[in-house]
């Protein structure tokens, strides 16, 4: 009679499954592209420093296409007053001292043709974000020996100066992109980059989840206007905003909103955004101040938990987004992918950028439509139907807002 093994059979299954999971994880980790940081210590001589005075940084992965460059602004929210900026200066959002020195490149930054079909061979750069003002500020705050540096504009200048002799000066094709606060930064620097590279380079810009709306919340108040207004004033960001916009705006901070500035941008532009952008849903459309009893808490954490009346209210956010974009519908230089997924930032995540289960509009992934727009291969504007009609959505609700904004 054969002896039975000393462990029970279910345990064998668990062990085998665990081993398979570990092997899969190891294979996935091996496939990840991890890129080291390049610090710019000499940038301090021009005042180009993070909030705490540390040097700015970027990550560069060279591709095989020497004349093609993709620059990606990192996102990460903002600070609009001295206390919040001082706190931020002690984190990775305000200092390169606290940043990871290695970054994973995925999605639009991937070097795998199966994951990033149009841009995998380009030189790809991630600009680290440490100024709290979407790379737009140029001022400082002093209180005795304490100093906060709002030098986003100078950081942008320093990184571009460093990249020009490394091949950017001879670029033939360039895409300036960014996610969230970094997506907003693309609106501020799109025409500037085109001007620096001259007429021979094809320069285009992509904003992912950066189309922040000038919108009232559900209580009828507008909390984003005073926030951006205090940010622009504190950080001296007005100098970086579009001059044509400033000449016609009643208040300079209005030109911090893409819906007012985009009309004056001459360089071709692509807007990638969810009509139910999670960050704007949580912080601008239904901020905590508009929901003191927490009636929206379940809806915020899971769209399937939203009541019928809450879904009707949320359609107002989508309507505001579409109304702001409507004047651009006939602009040939502007491309769009406006889906109805509960998400924020979709170009850096492989699952949403280009994968077998990626969100799609008319059978095209985000990566495919962005590629069609950049290379002028055909139709480049897609707008989704209202939630919950889109079955390709992941309906992502980010639980760690610090990672997503």
C-alpha positions in Angstrom: 0.0 0.0 0.0 1.5 3.3 -1.0 2.3 5.8 1.8 0.4 9.0 1.7 2.5 12.2 1.9 2.7 13.8 5.3 1.1 17.1 4.1 -2.6 17.3 3.1 -3.4 17.6 -0.6 -5.1 21.1 -0.3 -1.7 22.3 1.1 0.0 21.0 -2.1 -2.4 23.0 -4.2 -1.8 26.1 -2.1 2.0 25.7 -2.3 1.9 25.2 -6.1 -0.4 28.1 -6.6 1.8 30.3 -4.4 4.9 29.2 -6.4 3.1 30.0 -9.6 2.1 33.4 -8.3 5.6 34.2 -7.2 7.0 33.1 -10.6 4.5 35.4 -12.4 5.4 38.3 -10.1 9.1 37.7 -10.7 8.5 37.6 -14.5 6.5 40.8 -14.3 9.2 42.5 -12.3 11.8 41.4 -14.7 9.9 43.0 -17.6 9.5 46.3 -15.8 11.7 49.1 -17.1 13.3 50.9 -14.2 15.1 54.1 -14.9 17.6 56.0 -12.7 17.5 59.6 -11.7 19.6 62.4 -13.1 20.1 65.2 -10.6 21.0 68.8 -11.7 23.1 70.1 -8.9 24.4 73.1 -11.0 20.8 74.3 -11.5 20.9 76.0 -8.1 23.2 78.7 -9.7 20.2 79.9 -11.7 17.8 79.5 -8.7 16.2 76.3 -10.2 15.5 74.4 -7.0 12.7 72.4 -5.4 10.6 73.9 -2.6 13.2 73.0 0.0 16.2 74.1 -2.1 17.2 70.7 -3.3 18.2 70.3 -7.0 15.7 69.3 -9.6 15.8 66.0 -11.4 14.6 63.9 -14.3 14.8 60.3 -15.6 15.9 59.6 -19.1 15.7 56.4 -21.0 17.2 56.6 -24.5 15.5 55.0 -27.4 16.7 53.9 -30.7 15.1 56.8 -32.5 17.6 59.6 -31.9 15.3 62.3 -33.4 12.2 61.4 -31.4 11.6 62.7 -27.8 8.8 62.3 -25.3 8.8 64.5 -22.2 6.5 63.6 -19.4 5.7 66.0 -16.5 5.1 64.1 -13.3 1.9 65.0 -11.4 1.2 65.4 -7.7 -1.2 68.1 -6.8 -0.3 71.6 -5.6 0.2 73.8 -2.5 -1.4 77.2 -2.3 -0.3 78.7 1.1 2.8 78.7 3.2 1.8 76.0 5.7 0.8 73.5 3.0 4.0 74.3 1.0 6.2 74.0 4.1 4.7 70.6 4.8 5.1 69.6 1.1 8.8 70.6 1.2 9.4 67.7 3.7 8.1 65.1 1.3 8.8 63.7 -2.2 6.4 66.2 -3.6 8.7 69.1 -2.6 12.2 67.7 -2.4 14.4 65.3 -4.5 15.9 64.3 -1.2 12.8 62.2 -0.4 12.2 60.9 -3.9 12.9 57.4 -5.1 16.0 57.4 -7.2 14.5 54.8 -9.6 11.2 55.1 -11.5 9.2 52.5 -13.4 8.5 53.5 -16.9 5.2 52.0 -18.1 2.3 53.0 -20.4 3.3 55.9 -22.6 6.9 55.6 -21.2 7.3 51.9 -21.9 10.0 50.7 -24.3 8.0 47.6 -25.2 6.4 47.8 -28.7 3.6 45.5 -27.6 2.8 47.9 -24.7 3.5 51.3 -26.4 3.3 50.8 -30.2 4.0 54.4 -31.3 6.4 55.8 -28.8 8.4 52.8 -27.5 11.6 53.6 -29.4 11.6 57.3 -28.6 13.9 59.0 -26.0 11.6 59.2 -23.0 12.0 61.6 -20.1 10.1 61.9 -16.9 10.4 65.4 -15.3 10.2 65.1 -11.5 7.7 67.4 -9.8 8.9 69.2 -6.7 7.6 72.8 -6.9 3.9 72.5 -6.1 2.8 74.8 -8.8 2.7 72.8 -12.0 6.2 74.0 -13.1 4.8 77.6 -13.3 6.0 79.5 -10.3 8.9 82.0 -10.0 9.1 83.5 -6.5 10.1 82.6 -2.9 9.0 83.1 0.7 11.4 84.0 3.5 10.7 83.9 7.2 13.9 84.4 9.1 16.2 81.6 8.1 13.4 79.5 6.6 12.9 79.7 2.8 10.4 78.2 0.4 11.4 78.3 -3.2 8.6 78.5 -5.8 10.8 77.9 -8.9 8.8 75.6 -11.2 9.5 77.8 -14.3 13.2 77.8 -13.6 13.2 74.0 -13.1 11.5 73.6 -16.5 14.2 75.9 -18.0 17.0 74.1 -16.3 15.9 70.6 -17.4 15.4 71.7 -21.0 18.8 73.4 -21.1 20.3 70.1 -19.8 18.5 68.0 -22.4 19.2 70.2 -25.4 22.9 69.1 -25.8 21.9 65.5 -25.1 20.0 65.4 -28.4 16.8 67.3 -27.8 18.2 70.3 -29.8 18.2 68.0 -32.9 14.8 66.5 -32.3 12.6 66.0 -35.3 9.5 64.7 -33.4 8.6 65.8 -29.9 5.6 65.0 -27.6 5.3 67.0 -24.4 2.9 65.2 -22.1 2.0 65.0 -18.4 -0.5 63.6 -15.9 -2.8 65.6 -13.6 -0.8 68.6 -12.2 1.8 67.6 -14.8 -1.0 67.5 -17.5 -1.8 71.1 -16.5 1.9 72.0 -16.9 1.7 71.0 -20.5 -0.7 73.9 -21.2 1.8 76.3 -19.7 4.9 75.1 -21.6 3.6 73.7 -24.9 4.2 76.8 -27.1 7.4 77.6 -25.2 8.9 74.2 -26.1 7.9 74.7 -29.8 9.6 78.1 -29.8 12.8 76.7 -28.3 13.1 73.9 -30.8 12.3 76.0 -33.9 10.3 75.3 -37.0 11.9 72.1 -38.2 10.7 70.0 -35.2 7.2 68.6 -35.1 6.1 69.5 -31.5 2.8 68.4 -30.1 1.4 68.2 -26.6 -0.8 65.8 -24.6 -2.6 66.6 -21.3 -3.7 63.5 -19.3 -6.2 64.4 -16.6 -5.0 68.0 -16.7 -8.2 69.7 -17.9 -9.2 71.1 -14.6 -12.6 72.8 -14.8 -13.7 76.2 -13.4 -16.8 74.5 -11.9 -19.2 75.1 -9.0 -19.6 72.3 -6.5 -22.9 70.6 -5.7 -23.7 73.3 -3.0 -23.3 76.1 -5.5 -19.9 77.3 -4.3 -16.7 77.4 -6.3 -13.7 76.2 -4.2 -11.3 75.7 -7.0 -11.2 79.4 -8.1 -9.9 80.7 -4.7 -7.5 77.7 -4.5 -5.9 78.5 -7.9 -6.1 82.2 -7.2 -4.0 81.9 -4.0 -1.6 79.5 -5.7 -0.9 81.9 -8.6 -0.4 84.8 -6.2 1.9 83.0 -3.8 4.0 81.3 -6.4 4.3 84.1 -8.8 2.9 81.9 -11.5 1.3 84.7 -13.5 4.6 85.3 -15.4 4.3 81.8 -16.9 0.7 82.0 -18.0 -0.4 82.6 -21.6 0.0 86.3 -22.4 -2.9 86.4 -24.8 -5.1 84.8 -22.2 -3.9 87.3 -19.5 -4.7 90.3 -21.8 -8.4 89.2 -22.0 -9.0 87.7 -18.5 -10.5 89.7 -15.7 -8.2 87.9 -13.2 -4.8 86.3 -13.9 -5.7 83.1 -12.1 -8.4 82.3 -14.7 -5.5 81.6 -17.2 -4.5 78.7 -14.8 -7.7 77.0 -16.1 -7.1 75.2 -19.4 -10.6 76.0 -20.7 -9.6 79.7 -20.9 -6.0 79.3 -22.0 -6.2 76.6 -24.6 -7.8 78.9 -27.2 -4.5 80.8 -27.3 -2.2 77.9 -27.6 -0.9 77.5 -31.2 0.8 74.1 -30.9 -1.2 71.0 -31.7 -2.8 69.6 -28.6 -4.5 66.3 -27.4 -6.8 66.2 -24.3 -7.1 62.9 -22.6 -9.6 63.1 -19.7 -12.4 61.3 -18.0 -15.7 63.2 -18.0 -16.0 61.9 -14.5 -12.4 62.6 -13.5 -12.0 61.2 -10.0 -9.9 64.0 -8.6 -12.2 66.7 -9.8 -15.2 64.6 -8.6 -13.8 64.3 -5.1 -12.1 67.7 -4.6 -13.8 70.2 -6.8 -17.3 69.0 -7.7 -18.1 67.2 -4.4 -15.5 68.6 -1.9 -15.9 67.7 1.8 -17.2 71.2 2.4 -20.2 70.5 0.2 -21.0 67.2 1.9 -20.7 67.8 5.7 -22.8 64.7 6.5 -20.8 62.4 4.3 -23.8 61.4 2.1 -21.4 61.0 -0.9 -18.8 58.9 0.9 -20.0 55.5 -0.5 -20.5 57.0 -4.0 -17.0 58.4 -4.0 -15.4 55.1 -3.0 -17.5 53.0 -5.5 -19.5 54.4 -8.4 -21.8 51.3 -8.2 -22.9 52.6 -4.8 -24.1 55.9 -6.1 -27.8 56.5 -5.9 -29.9 57.4 -8.9 -30.0 61.0 -7.8 -26.3 61.1 -7.3 -25.7 59.8 -10.8 -28.0 62.5 -12.1 -26.0 65.1 -10.2 -22.7 63.6 -11.5 -23.9 64.1 -15.1 -23.5 67.8 -14.3 -19.7 67.3 -14.1 -19.7 65.6 -17.5 -21.9 68.4 -18.9 -19.5 71.0 -17.6 -16.5 69.1 -19.2 -18.3 68.8 -22.6 -19.4 72.4 -22.6 -15.8 73.6 -22.0 -14.5 71.4 -24.8 -17.3 72.1 -27.3 -15.6 75.2 -28.8 -12.6 72.9 -29.7 -14.6 70.3 -31.5 -13.9 71.7 -35.0 -10.2 72.6 -34.2 -8.1 70.3 -36.5 -5.0 70.8 -34.2 -6.9 69.4 -31.2 -7.4 65.7 -30.5 -9.5 64.2 -27.7 -10.2 61.0 -25.9 -13.0 61.8 -23.3 -14.3 58.7 -21.7 -16.8 58.0 -19.0 -14.6 55.9 -16.7 -14.1 56.9 -13.0 -10.4 57.4 -13.4 -7.6 59.9 -13.1 -4.4 59.6 -15.2 -4.7 56.9 -17.8 -1.5 57.3 -19.9 1.1 56.0 -17.4 -0.9 53.0 -16.3 -0.4 50.1 -18.7 -3.8 48.7 -18.2 -5.5 51.9 -19.3 -3.0 53.0 -22.0 -2.7 49.9 -24.1 -3.6 46.4 -23.0 -6.1 43.6 -23.9 -8.7 45.0 -21.4 -8.0 48.8 -21.9 -10.8 51.3 -22.1 -11.8 51.9 -25.7 -13.9 54.3 -27.7 -15.1 53.0 -31.1 -12.7 50.0 -30.8 -9.7 52.2 -30.2 -7.5 52.3 -27.1 -6.1 55.6 -25.8 -2.7 54.7 -27.2 -4.1 54.1 -30.6 -6.1 57.3 -30.8 -3.1 59.4 -29.5 -0.9 57.8 -32.1 -3.4 58.5 -34.9 -3.6 62.1 -33.8 0.2 62.6 -33.5 1.0 60.9 -36.9 -2.2 62.2 -38.6 -3.5 58.8 -39.5 -7.1 59.7 -39.4 -9.9 60.5 -36.9 -8.6 61.7 -33.6 -11.5 62.9 -31.5 -13.7 60.5 -29.5 -16.2 61.4 -26.8 -17.9 58.7 -24.7 -21.6 58.3 -23.9 -22.7 59.0 -20.3 -22.0 56.7 -17.4 -22.7 53.8 -17.0 -22.9 52.9 -20.7 -19.2 52.1 -21.3 -18.5 48.4 -20.6 -14.8 48.8 -21.3 -14.2 51.1 -18.3 -12.3 49.8 -15.3 -14.1 52.5 -13.2 -10.9 53.0 -11.2 -11.3 54.8 -7.9 -7.8 55.6 -6.6 -7.5 54.9 -2.9 -4.2 56.7 -2.5 -4.8 60.2 -3.8 -1.2 61.2 -3.2 -0.1 58.8 -5.9 -2.7 60.0 -8.4 -2.9 63.8 -8.5 
